Amino acid sequence: DLRKYSDGLADAIPALDANRLEQVYAAAEVKIPGGNRTKWWWAAQHMGSDYFMVCPARRSARWWDAAHPLMRSYLYLFVHAPDGPSGEYPALAHHASEIPFVFQDV
C-alpha cells in the first residue's frame, strides 16, 4: 500500500515527510475502474513519477527561466489517451504518446 511505499522512500530519502506524502496522494487519488490495481498502487505510481520526472522538469524550467529571461521555457501535461496499443487499459497518456501529435503524424 501507499504507506509502505512512502515509508520505504523515507528510509532511502531521510528528508522526505512520509506523513505529508500520504496525505497529499491519499486525498488526490481515486480508484481507476477496472483492472486489479488499488488506488494506493496508482498513488504510488504517480508519486514516483512526480518525484523522478515532474519535479526535476519543473526545477529545470524554473532554472532556465531565471538564467534566460528572454527565452522562456514551457512545460505541458499531455493527457489524451490515444487509440491503439498504448491506449489499452488503463487508458492513459503513456510516456511519449504525444510524439505523433507534436510531429503532426496522427
Secondary structure, DSSP 4 states (H G I P E B T S, - for coil): -HHHHHHHHHHHSTT--HHHHHHHHHHH--PPSSSS--HHHHHHHHHHHIIIIIHHHHHHHHHHHHH-TTS-----------SSGGGSSS----TTTTHHHHTT--
